[in-house]
Amino acid sequence: MAGPIARSTFSLRTGRAVLGSMPAETQLDLAVGRLAETEPIDPIAHELVHHDAANSPVNIALLDR
């Protein structure tokens, strides 16, 4: 039986992203600019959109409620 599916998560409250669907080695390569051009970056692009939305004035105002 297969294990649980690795998922990426994002907390709107803390702004913390966990890229469970992207191996740590790939994340490191991306961070230091060594990522191969053929490597898909969909998981991190998706989480960056969440991060951008979490830092919007509307979300910050909602968190202060």
Phi and psi in radians as a Rosetta constraint file:
Dihedral C 1 N 2 CA 2 C 2 CIRCULARHARMONIC -1.268 0.35
Dihedral N 2 CA 2 C 2 N 3 CIRCULARHARMONIC 2.644 0.35
Dihedral C 2 N 3 CA 3 C 3 CIRCULARHARMONIC -1.356 0.35
Dihedral N 3 CA 3 C 3 N 4 CIRCULARHARMONIC -3.109 0.35
Dihedral C 3 N 4 CA 4 C 4 CIRCULARHARMONIC -1.136 0.35
Dihedral N 4 CA 4 C 4 N 5 CIRCULARHARMONIC 2.640 0.35
Dihedral C 4 N 5 CA 5 C 5 CIRCULARHARMONIC -1.298 0.35
Dihedral N 5 CA 5 C 5 N 6 CIRCULARHARMONIC 2.275 0.35
Dihedral C 5 N 6 CA 6 C 6 CIRCULARHARMONIC -1.201 0.35
Dihedral N 6 CA 6 C 6 N 7 CIRCULARHARMONIC 2.284 0.35
Dihedral C 6 N 7 CA 7 C 7 CIRCULARHARMONIC -2.199 0.35
Dihedral N 7 CA 7 C 7 N 8 CIRCULARHARMONIC 2.648 0.35
Dihedral C 7 N 8 CA 8 C 8 CIRCULARHARMONIC -1.634 0.35
Dihedral N 8 CA 8 C 8 N 9 CIRCULARHARMONIC 2.472 0.35
Dihedral C 8 N 9 CA 9 C 9 CIRCULARHARMONIC -2.300 0.35
Dihedral N 9 CA 9 C 9 N 10 CIRCULARHARMONIC 2.776 0.35
Dihedral C 9 N 10 CA 10 C 10 CIRCULARHARMONIC -2.512 0.35
Dihedral N 10 CA 10 C 10 N 11 CIRCULARHARMONIC 2.304 0.35
Dihedral C 10 N 11 CA 11 C 11 CIRCULARHARMONIC -1.727 0.35
Dihedral N 11 CA 11 C 11 N 12 CIRCULARHARMONIC 2.051 0.35
Dihedral C 11 N 12 CA 12 C 12 CIRCULARHARMONIC -1.158 0.35
Dihedral N 12 CA 12 C 12 N 13 CIRCULARHARMONIC -0.508 0.35
Dihedral C 12 N 13 CA 13 C 13 CIRCULARHARMONIC -1.259 0.35
Dihedral N 13 CA 13 C 13 N 14 CIRCULARHARMONIC -0.770 0.35
Dihedral C 13 N 14 CA 14 C 14 CIRCULARHARMONIC -1.762 0.35
Dihedral N 14 CA 14 C 14 N 15 CIRCULARHARMONIC -0.321 0.35
Dihedral C 14 N 15 CA 15 C 15 CIRCULARHARMONIC 1.364 0.35
Dihedral N 15 CA 15 C 15 N 16 CIRCULARHARMONIC 0.241 0.35
Dihedral C 15 N 16 CA 16 C 16 CIRCULARHARMONIC -1.576 0.35
Dihedral N 16 CA 16 C 16 N 17 CIRCULARHARMONIC 2.207 0.35
Dihedral C 16 N 17 CA 17 C 17 CIRCULARHARMONIC -1.864 0.35
Dihedral N 17 CA 17 C 17 N 18 CIRCULARHARMONIC 2.389 0.35
Dihedral C 17 N 18 CA 18 C 18 CIRCULARHARMONIC -2.073 0.35
Dihedral N 18 CA 18 C 18 N 19 CIRCULARHARMONIC 1.992 0.35
Dihedral C 18 N 19 CA 19 C 19 CIRCULARHARMONIC -1.639 0.35
Dihedral N 19 CA 19 C 19 N 20 CIRCULARHARMONIC 1.225 0.35
Dihedral C 19 N 20 CA 20 C 20 CIRCULARHARMONIC -1.155 0.35
Dihedral N 20 CA 20 C 20 N 21 CIRCULARHARMONIC -0.398 0.35
Dihedral C 20 N 21 CA 21 C 21 CIRCULARHARMONIC -1.541 0.35
Dihedral N 21 CA 21 C 21 N 22 CIRCULARHARMONIC -0.019 0.35
Dihedral C 21 N 22 CA 22 C 22 CIRCULARHARMONIC -2.123 0.35
Dihedral N 22 CA 22 C 22 N 23 CIRCULARHARMONIC 2.094 0.35
Dihedral C 22 N 23 CA 23 C 23 CIRCULARHARMONIC -0.976 0.35
Dihedral N 23 CA 23 C 23 N 24 CIRCULARHARMONIC 2.603 0.35
Dihedral C 23 N 24 CA 24 C 24 CIRCULARHARMONIC -0.996 0.35
Dihedral N 24 CA 24 C 24 N 25 CIRCULARHARMONIC -0.654 0.35
Dihedral C 24 N 25 CA 25 C 25 CIRCULARHARMONIC -1.098 0.35
Dihedral N 25 CA 25 C 25 N 26 CIRCULARHARMONIC -0.683 0.35
Dihedral C 25 N 26 CA 26 C 26 CIRCULARHARMONIC -1.183 0.35
Dihedral N 26 CA 26 C 26 N 27 CIRCULARHARMONIC -0.696 0.35
Dihedral C 26 N 27 CA 27 C 27 CIRCULARHARMONIC -1.079 0.35
Dihedral N 27 CA 27 C 27 N 28 CIRCULARHARMONIC -0.720 0.35
Dihedral C 27 N 28 CA 28 C 28 CIRCULARHARMONIC -1.141 0.35
Dihedral N 28 CA 28 C 28 N 29 CIRCULARHARMONIC -0.787 0.35
Dihedral C 28 N 29 CA 29 C 29 CIRCULARHARMONIC -1.020 0.35
Dihedral N 29 CA 29 C 29 N 30 CIRCULARHARMONIC -0.708 0.35
Dihedral C 29 N 30 CA 30 C 30 CIRCULARHARMONIC -1.123 0.35
Dihedral N 30 CA 30 C 30 N 31 CIRCULARHARMONIC -0.758 0.35
Dihedral C 30 N 31 CA 31 C 31 CIRCULARHARMONIC -1.126 0.35
Dihedral N 31 CA 31 C 31 N 32 CIRCULARHARMONIC -0.606 0.35
Dihedral C 31 N 32 CA 32 C 32 CIRCULARHARMONIC -1.760 0.35
Dihedral N 32 CA 32 C 32 N 33 CIRCULARHARMONIC 0.141 0.35
Dihedral C 32 N 33 CA 33 C 33 CIRCULARHARMONIC 1.373 0.35
Dihedral N 33 CA 33 C 33 N 34 CIRCULARHARMONIC 0.423 0.35
Dihedral C 33 N 34 CA 34 C 34 CIRCULARHARMONIC -1.914 0.35
Dihedral N 34 CA 34 C 34 N 35 CIRCULARHARMONIC 0.189 0.35
Dihedral C 34 N 35 CA 35 C 35 CIRCULARHARMONIC -1.212 0.35
Dihedral N 35 CA 35 C 35 N 36 CIRCULARHARMONIC 2.280 0.35
Dihedral C 35 N 36 CA 36 C 36 CIRCULARHARMONIC -1.114 0.35
Dihedral N 36 CA 36 C 36 N 37 CIRCULARHARMONIC 2.526 0.35
Dihedral C 36 N 37 CA 37 C 37 CIRCULARHARMONIC -1.126 0.35
Dihedral N 37 CA 37 C 37 N 38 CIRCULARHARMONIC -0.361 0.35
Dihedral C 37 N 38 CA 38 C 38 CIRCULARHARMONIC -1.494 0.35
Dihedral N 38 CA 38 C 38 N 39 CIRCULARHARMONIC -0.141 0.35
Dihedral C 38 N 39 CA 39 C 39 CIRCULARHARMONIC -1.320 0.35
Dihedral N 39 CA 39 C 39 N 40 CIRCULARHARMONIC 2.212 0.35
Dihedral C 39 N 40 CA 40 C 40 CIRCULARHARMONIC -1.221 0.35
Dihedral N 40 CA 40 C 40 N 41 CIRCULARHARMONIC 2.376 0.35
Dihedral C 40 N 41 CA 41 C 41 CIRCULARHARMONIC -1.977 0.35
Dihedral N 41 CA 41 C 41 N 42 CIRCULARHARMONIC 0.273 0.35
Dihedral C 41 N 42 CA 42 C 42 CIRCULARHARMONIC -0.911 0.35
Dihedral N 42 CA 42 C 42 N 43 CIRCULARHARMONIC -0.790 0.35
Dihedral C 42 N 43 CA 43 C 43 CIRCULARHARMONIC -1.042 0.35
Dihedral N 43 CA 43 C 43 N 44 CIRCULARHARMONIC -0.752 0.35
Dihedral C 43 N 44 CA 44 C 44 CIRCULARHARMONIC -1.315 0.35
Dihedral N 44 CA 44 C 44 N 45 CIRCULARHARMONIC -0.608 0.35
Dihedral C 44 N 45 CA 45 C 45 CIRCULARHARMONIC -1.092 0.35
Dihedral N 45 CA 45 C 45 N 46 CIRCULARHARMONIC -0.700 0.35
Dihedral C 45 N 46 CA 46 C 46 CIRCULARHARMONIC -1.083 0.35
Dihedral N 46 CA 46 C 46 N 47 CIRCULARHARMONIC -0.805 0.35
Dihedral C 46 N 47 CA 47 C 47 CIRCULARHARMONIC -1.206 0.35
Dihedral N 47 CA 47 C 47 N 48 CIRCULARHARMONIC -0.555 0.35
Dihedral C 47 N 48 CA 48 C 48 CIRCULARHARMONIC -1.118 0.35
Dihedral N 48 CA 48 C 48 N 49 CIRCULARHARMONIC -0.606 0.35
Dihedral C 48 N 49 CA 49 C 49 CIRCULARHARMONIC -1.118 0.35
Dihedral N 49 CA 49 C 49 N 50 CIRCULARHARMONIC -0.750 0.35
Dihedral C 49 N 50 CA 50 C 50 CIRCULARHARMONIC -1.051 0.35
Dihedral N 50 CA 50 C 50 N 51 CIRCULARHARMONIC -0.767 0.35
Dihedral C 50 N 51 CA 51 C 51 CIRCULARHARMONIC -1.078 0.35
Dihedral N 51 CA 51 C 51 N 52 CIRCULARHARMONIC -0.754 0.35
Dihedral C 51 N 52 CA 52 C 52 CIRCULARHARMONIC -1.091 0.35
Dihedral N 52 CA 52 C 52 N 53 CIRCULARHARMONIC -0.741 0.35
Dihedral C 52 N 53 CA 53 C 53 CIRCULARHARMONIC -1.157 0.35
Dihedral N 53 CA 53 C 53 N 54 CIRCULARHARMONIC -0.634 0.35
Dihedral C 53 N 54 CA 54 C 54 CIRCULARHARMONIC -1.182 0.35
Dihedral N 54 CA 54 C 54 N 55 CIRCULARHARMONIC -0.460 0.35
Dihedral C 54 N 55 CA 55 C 55 CIRCULARHARMONIC -1.631 0.35
Dihedral N 55 CA 55 C 55 N 56 CIRCULARHARMONIC 0.195 0.35
Dihedral C 55 N 56 CA 56 C 56 CIRCULARHARMONIC -1.346 0.35
Dihedral N 56 CA 56 C 56 N 57 CIRCULARHARMONIC 2.685 0.35
Dihedral C 56 N 57 CA 57 C 57 CIRCULARHARMONIC -1.004 0.35
Dihedral N 57 CA 57 C 57 N 58 CIRCULARHARMONIC -0.612 0.35
Dihedral C 57 N 58 CA 58 C 58 CIRCULARHARMONIC -1.135 0.35
Dihedral N 58 CA 58 C 58 N 59 CIRCULARHARMONIC -0.822 0.35
Dihedral C 58 N 59 CA 59 C 59 CIRCULARHARMONIC -1.148 0.35
Dihedral N 59 CA 59 C 59 N 60 CIRCULARHARMONIC -0.703 0.35
Dihedral C 59 N 60 CA 60 C 60 CIRCULARHARMONIC -1.091 0.35
Dihedral N 60 CA 60 C 60 N 61 CIRCULARHARMONIC -0.702 0.35
Dihedral C 60 N 61 CA 61 C 61 CIRCULARHARMONIC -1.124 0.35
Dihedral N 61 CA 61 C 61 N 62 CIRCULARHARMONIC -0.686 0.35
Dihedral C 61 N 62 CA 62 C 62 CIRCULARHARMONIC -1.160 0.35
Dihedral N 62 CA 62 C 62 N 63 CIRCULARHARMONIC -0.598 0.35
Dihedral C 62 N 63 CA 63 C 63 CIRCULARHARMONIC -1.245 0.35
Dihedral N 63 CA 63 C 63 N 64 CIRCULARHARMONIC -0.424 0.35
Dihedral C 63 N 64 CA 64 C 64 CIRCULARHARMONIC -1.407 0.35
Dihedral N 64 CA 64 C 64 N 65 CIRCULARHARMONIC -0.032 0.35
